[in-house]
Amino acid sequence: KLADLERDRAPQSAGDDEENALPPLPAGAKNYITPAGHARLKNELHDLLDRERPEVVRTVAWAASNGDRSENADYQYGKRRLRQIDSRIRFLTKRLDIAEIVDPARSGVDQVFFGATVSYCDSQGVERTVSIVGQDEVDSTRNRISWVSPVARALTKSREGDVIALRTPAGLEEPLKAGSAYANSGDRSRGTRRARRGIPDACRPGRDPAGGEPGAGPAAERGRP
């Protein structure tokens, strides 16, 4: 029965990979990922291979031995879960194969870069804080955004106080003012320096964007982390 399960799994899981699809990377771009993000993917893959999949295979084999499979809920659920696990294993394997680890820990850098957590002031005067990470690490609930997202690409290479242009999907440009940034350490993902006198860092009055300060205005070479 275990051999039957292994033989059946490939054709039955043909369309399951769509659930794990990610937006394509820009042409010629690498799949950058932080060390912490890479470790999380590896741990998930090992857990699926070493623990969850063997448990589900045993459950399905037991359910199959109990009689008519067409009316066996344990068997049907187990087979469906097994297909989902196999799909996830294929996805994680592919992503890890093409991943390029970039360690965000840098010293003496005053620009926004891949792996940094940065505050910025949007066009409405609202301070926001995001962490710029790889596509496999995006998590909107923790303010983790992809390095290829419009906001991340606009902020990359900027310095604190720079006013830069964010191009929206509608083709409009909105000004953003970069605030303070720091390199993430491990899984750290919360804000930057505390605001002074209750004024958010990124929205605090600073350099005149038209005053010609070094680094003001759109930054060049935003295609790399």
C-alpha positions as CSV (number, residue, x, y, z in Angstrom):
1,K,0.0,0.0,0.0
2,L,2.9,2.4,0.7
3,A,4.2,1.7,-2.8
4,D,0.8,2.5,-4.2
5,L,0.7,5.9,-2.4
6,E,4.2,6.8,-3.8
7,R,3.2,5.8,-7.3
8,D,0.0,7.8,-7.2
9,R,1.3,11.0,-5.7
10,A,3.0,12.5,-8.8
11,P,0.0,12.6,-11.3
12,Q,-2.4,13.6,-8.5
13,S,-0.4,16.6,-7.5
14,A,0.1,18.1,-10.9
15,G,-1.8,21.4,-10.3
16,D,-1.0,21.8,-6.6
17,D,2.1,23.9,-7.1
18,E,-0.1,26.9,-8.2
19,E,-0.9,27.5,-4.5
20,N,2.8,28.2,-3.8
21,A,3.4,30.4,-6.8
22,L,5.2,33.7,-6.2
23,P,5.4,36.8,-8.5
24,P,8.3,36.4,-11.0
25,L,11.6,38.1,-10.2
26,P,12.7,40.9,-12.6
27,A,14.7,39.7,-15.6
28,G,18.2,38.8,-14.6
29,A,17.5,39.3,-10.8
30,K,18.6,36.8,-8.2
31,N,16.5,35.4,-5.5
32,Y,17.9,37.3,-2.5
33,I,17.1,36.1,1.0
34,T,18.3,37.0,4.5
35,P,20.2,34.3,6.6
36,A,17.2,34.1,8.9
37,G,14.7,33.7,6.1
38,H,16.9,31.0,4.5
39,A,17.0,29.1,7.8
40,R,13.3,29.3,8.2
41,L,12.7,27.7,4.7
42,K,15.3,25.0,5.5
43,N,13.7,24.2,8.8
44,E,10.2,24.0,7.3
45,L,11.5,21.7,4.5
46,H,13.2,19.4,7.0
47,D,10.1,19.2,9.2
48,L,8.0,18.3,6.3
49,L,10.4,15.6,5.1
50,D,11.4,14.1,8.5
51,R,8.2,14.5,10.5
52,E,4.9,15.5,8.9
53,R,5.1,13.5,5.6
54,P,6.0,10.2,7.3
55,E,3.2,10.7,9.8
56,V,0.6,11.3,7.0
57,V,1.9,8.4,5.0
58,R,1.4,6.1,7.9
59,T,-2.1,7.5,8.5
60,V,-3.1,7.0,4.9
61,A,-1.7,3.5,4.8
62,W,-3.7,2.6,7.9
63,A,-6.9,4.2,6.5
64,A,-6.5,2.3,3.2
65,S,-6.4,-1.0,5.1
66,N,-9.8,-0.3,6.6
67,G,-11.9,-1.1,3.5
68,D,-13.6,0.9,0.8
69,R,-11.4,3.9,0.0
70,S,-14.1,5.9,-1.8
71,E,-16.1,6.3,1.4
72,N,-13.1,6.5,3.8
73,A,-12.8,10.1,5.1
74,D,-9.5,9.5,6.8
75,Y,-8.1,8.1,3.5
76,Q,-9.4,10.9,1.4
77,Y,-8.2,13.7,3.7
78,G,-4.9,12.0,4.1
79,K,-4.3,11.7,0.4
80,R,-5.3,15.4,-0.1
81,R,-2.9,16.5,2.7
82,L,-0.1,14.3,1.3
83,R,-0.5,16.1,-2.1
84,Q,-0.3,19.5,-0.3
85,I,2.8,18.5,1.5
86,D,4.5,17.2,-1.6
87,S,3.6,20.4,-3.4
88,R,5.2,22.4,-0.6
89,I,8.3,20.3,-0.6
90,R,8.8,20.8,-4.3
91,F,8.3,24.5,-3.9
92,L,10.7,24.9,-1.0
93,T,13.3,22.8,-2.7
94,K,13.2,25.0,-5.8
95,R,13.3,28.2,-3.8
96,L,16.3,27.1,-1.8
97,D,18.1,25.9,-4.9
98,I,18.0,29.4,-6.4
99,A,18.3,31.4,-3.2
100,E,21.3,33.8,-2.7
101,I,21.9,34.6,0.9
102,V,22.7,38.2,1.6
103,D,23.7,39.0,5.2
104,P,22.3,42.4,6.1
105,A,24.8,43.0,8.9
106,R,26.9,45.9,7.7
107,S,28.8,48.6,9.5
108,G,29.5,52.2,8.4
109,V,26.7,52.2,5.9
110,D,24.2,55.1,6.1
111,Q,22.0,54.0,3.2
112,V,18.9,51.9,3.0
113,F,19.8,48.4,1.8
114,F,18.5,44.8,1.5
115,G,17.7,43.3,4.9
116,A,17.4,46.7,6.6
117,T,14.4,48.0,8.6
118,V,13.7,51.6,7.7
119,S,11.2,54.2,8.6
120,Y,9.8,56.6,6.0
121,C,7.3,59.4,5.9
122,D,4.6,58.9,3.2
123,S,2.9,61.6,1.1
124,Q,0.2,61.9,3.8
125,G,2.7,62.7,6.6
126,V,2.3,59.2,8.2
127,E,5.4,57.5,9.4
128,R,5.7,53.8,8.4
129,T,8.3,51.2,9.2
130,V,9.2,48.3,7.0
131,S,11.8,45.6,6.7
132,I,13.2,45.0,3.2
133,V,13.5,41.2,2.6
134,G,13.4,38.5,0.0
135,Q,10.2,37.4,-1.8
136,D,10.1,34.2,0.2
137,E,10.1,36.3,3.5
138,V,7.2,38.7,2.8
139,D,4.8,39.1,5.7
140,S,2.4,42.0,5.7
141,T,1.5,41.4,9.3
142,R,5.1,42.1,10.3
143,N,5.7,44.9,7.8
144,R,8.1,42.8,5.8
145,I,8.1,43.8,2.1
146,S,9.9,42.3,-0.9
147,W,13.0,44.1,-2.1
148,V,11.4,44.2,-5.6
149,S,8.3,46.0,-4.3
150,P,7.8,49.6,-5.4
151,V,8.3,51.0,-1.9
152,A,11.5,49.0,-1.3
153,R,13.0,49.9,-4.7
154,A,12.2,53.6,-4.1
155,L,13.9,53.5,-0.7
156,T,17.0,51.4,-1.6
157,K,20.2,53.4,-1.6
158,S,18.5,56.5,0.0
159,R,19.8,58.2,3.1
160,E,18.0,59.6,6.1
161,G,16.2,62.8,5.1
162,D,16.2,62.1,1.4
163,V,13.0,62.8,-0.4
164,I,12.4,60.2,-3.1
165,A,9.7,59.4,-5.7
166,L,7.5,56.4,-5.4
167,R,6.0,55.4,-8.7
168,T,2.5,54.0,-8.2
169,P,0.9,51.3,-10.4
170,A,-1.2,54.1,-11.9
171,G,2.0,55.8,-13.1
172,L,1.8,58.6,-10.6
173,E,4.7,59.7,-8.4
174,E,4.3,60.2,-4.7
175,P,7.1,61.7,-2.5
176,L,8.5,59.6,0.3
177,K,11.0,60.9,2.9
178,A,13.5,58.4,4.1
179,G,14.0,58.1,7.9
180,S,16.5,56.1,10.0
181,A,17.5,52.6,9.1
182,Y,19.4,49.7,10.7
183,A,20.5,46.2,9.7
184,N,18.3,43.5,11.0
185,S,19.9,41.1,13.4
186,G,18.4,37.6,13.3
187,D,14.6,38.0,13.4
188,R,14.4,41.6,14.6
189,S,11.7,43.4,12.7
190,R,10.5,46.4,14.8
191,G,10.9,50.1,14.3
192,T,13.9,52.3,14.2
193,R,15.2,55.0,16.6
194,R,12.6,56.4,18.9
195,A,11.1,59.8,17.9
196,R,12.3,62.8,19.6
197,R,9.8,65.0,21.5
198,G,6.9,62.9,20.2
199,I,7.7,63.7,16.5
200,P,8.2,60.6,14.3
201,D,11.8,60.3,13.0
202,A,10.9,60.1,9.3
203,C,8.4,62.9,9.5
204,R,10.5,65.2,11.7
205,P,11.5,68.4,9.9
206,G,15.0,67.8,8.4
207,R,17.0,68.7,5.3
208,D,15.4,70.8,2.6
209,P,14.7,68.3,-0.3
210,A,15.5,71.2,-2.7
211,G,18.6,72.3,-0.8
212,G,21.1,70.2,-2.6
213,E,22.2,68.2,0.4
214,P,24.3,65.2,-0.4
215,G,22.1,62.1,-1.2
216,A,18.9,64.1,-1.6
217,G,16.6,63.2,-4.4
218,P,16.2,59.8,-6.1
219,A,19.1,57.5,-5.5
220,A,20.9,55.6,-8.3
221,E,21.4,51.9,-8.9
222,R,18.4,50.6,-7.1
223,G,18.4,47.3,-8.8
224,R,20.7,45.6,-6.3
225,P,20.3,44.9,-2.5
